[in-house]
């Protein structure tokens, strides 16, 4: 799992896709990215941290980056887990009311709720501008966790089955070997 926190000093010395590229798995690997490079066209836009011209050109950068790693053999599956505002409120309240869920609550989760319409608009642009044949988005209704799990699981299984993987052939025959 690759969780992307605020940029470190080392990461600030490089382009914004540098830290993401380092986490792209090698042959046979699998990596789940949590948030990643999309923060550069979401939070910076909604919070007006940089001029529109700067974040808007990043859609093209993201598409180029994802095409490049796809061309090199990386399968990219992007899931947008859509939870409506009422359901999110219910889940956040449950975290506050149940001491065993306090570890899941972060006060910083409340600020983006105040900007829900702006984030919704920003996400709509991300989904429409960065869903490509090399890296499609799957918009998953996620109010019901069981349904979310079925949809994501089905996409993952279908993707893995498309690889037609099989166990490697043994390098020698083991017929007749005794183990005591």
C-alpha positions in Angstrom: 0.0 0.0 0.0 1.4 3.4 -1.0 -0.1 6.2 1.1 0.9 9.7 0.0 1.4 12.1 2.9 2.4 15.7 2.6 5.6 16.1 0.5 8.9 15.6 2.2 11.9 17.9 1.5 13.4 15.3 -0.8 10.1 15.0 -2.7 9.9 18.8 -3.0 13.2 18.8 -4.9 11.6 16.8 -7.7 8.6 17.0 -10.0 5.3 16.0 -8.4 5.1 12.7 -10.2 8.6 11.6 -9.0 7.4 10.1 -5.7 4.6 8.3 -7.4 6.9 6.8 -10.1 9.1 5.4 -7.4 6.2 3.4 -6.0 5.1 1.8 -9.3 5.6 -1.9 -8.9 8.1 -3.9 -10.9 7.3 -7.0 -12.9 4.9 -9.3 -11.1 4.3 -6.7 -8.4 1.1 -5.2 -7.1 0.6 -1.8 -5.5 -2.4 -0.1 -4.1 -2.1 3.7 -4.2 -4.1 5.8 -1.7 -4.7 9.3 -3.1 -1.3 9.7 -4.9 -0.9 12.3 -7.7 -4.5 13.3 -7.9 -4.1 15.6 -4.9 -2.4 17.9 -7.4 -5.6 18.5 -9.3 -8.0 18.2 -6.4 -6.9 19.8 -3.1 -4.7 22.4 -4.7 -7.7 23.4 -6.9 -10.3 23.5 -4.2 -8.1 25.2 -1.7 -6.8 27.6 -4.4 -3.2 26.8 -3.4 -1.8 27.4 -6.9 -3.1 29.3 -10.0 -5.6 27.4 -12.3 -3.1 27.4 -15.1 -0.7 25.3 -12.9 -3.1 22.6 -11.8 -5.0 22.4 -15.1 -2.0 21.3 -17.1 -1.4 18.4 -14.7 -4.3 16.5 -16.3 -2.1 16.1 -19.4 0.9 15.2 -17.3 -1.0 12.5 -15.4 -2.4 11.0 -18.6 1.1 10.9 -20.2 2.6 9.4 -17.0 0.0 6.7 -16.8 0.2 5.9 -20.5 4.0 5.6 -20.2 3.8 3.1 -17.3 1.0 1.3 -19.0 3.1 1.0 -22.2 5.8 -0.5 -20.1 3.5 -3.2 -18.9 1.8 -1.9 -15.8 -1.9 -2.6 -15.5 -3.6 0.5 -14.0 -7.0 0.1 -12.4 -8.4 3.3 -10.8 -11.4 3.1 -8.5 -13.4 6.1 -7.3 -15.4 5.0 -4.3 -18.4 7.3 -4.3 -20.0 7.9 -0.9 -22.7 10.5 -0.7 -22.5 13.3 1.9 -25.2 11.8 4.1 -23.5 8.4 4.3 -20.2 10.0 5.0 -21.7 12.0 7.8 -23.2 8.8 9.3 -19.8 7.0 9.1 -17.9 9.9 10.7 -20.5 10.1 13.5 -20.2 6.4 14.1 -16.4 6.9 14.6 -17.0 9.5 17.2 -19.7 7.5 19.1 -17.8 4.2 19.2 -14.6 4.3 21.2 -13.3 1.3 19.2 -13.4 3.5 16.1 -11.8 6.6 17.4 -8.5 5.6 15.8 -10.3 6.1 12.4 -11.4 9.6 13.1 -9.4 12.6 12.2 -10.6 16.1 12.8 -9.1 17.2 9.5 -11.8 15.0 7.7 -14.4 17.7 8.7 -12.9 20.6 6.7 -13.4 19.1 3.3 -17.1 18.5 4.1 -17.6 22.3 4.1 -16.3 22.4 0.6 -18.3 19.4 -0.7 -19.7 21.1 -3.9 -16.2 22.3 -4.9 -14.7 18.9 -4.3 -17.5 17.3 -6.2 -16.8 19.5 -9.2 -13.1 18.8 -9.0 -13.6 15.1 -8.8 -16.0 15.2 -11.8 -13.2 16.9 -13.8 -10.6 14.4 -12.6 -12.8 11.4 -13.6 -13.6 12.8 -17.1 -10.2 14.2 -17.9 -8.0 11.3 -16.7 -10.0 8.2 -17.6 -8.2 6.8 -20.6 -7.9 3.5 -22.4 -4.5 3.0 -20.6 -5.9 3.9 -17.2 -9.7 3.9 -16.9 -11.6 5.0 -13.9 -14.2 2.7 -12.3 -16.8 4.8 -10.4 -18.1 2.5 -7.7 -21.1 3.3 -5.6 -19.7 2.8 -2.1 -22.5 3.6 0.3 -23.0 -0.1 0.9 -19.6 -1.7 1.6 -20.7 -5.2 0.5 -21.7 -3.8 -2.9 -18.4 -1.8 -3.2 -16.5 -5.0 -2.4 -18.3 -7.0 -5.0 -17.7 -4.4 -7.7 -14.0 -3.9 -6.9 -13.4 -7.6 -6.4 -15.1 -8.4 -9.8 -12.9 -5.9 -11.6 -9.8 -7.2 -10.0 -10.6 -10.9 -10.6 -11.4 -10.2 -14.3 -8.2 -8.2 -14.7 -6.1 -11.0 -13.2 -7.8 -13.7 -15.2 -7.1 -11.8 -18.4 -3.4 -12.4 -17.7 -3.9 -16.1 -18.2 -1.4 -16.8 -15.5 -0.3 -20.4 -14.7 2.1 -22.0 -12.3 5.6 -22.3 -13.7 6.7 -25.7 -14.9 9.0 -27.5 -12.5 12.6 -27.6 -13.5 12.8 -31.3 -12.7 10.4 -34.2 -12.3 9.6 -35.2 -8.8 8.0 -38.6 -9.5 9.2 -41.3 -7.2 10.9 -39.0 -4.6 10.3 -40.3 -1.1 10.0 -38.1 1.9 10.1 -39.7 5.3 
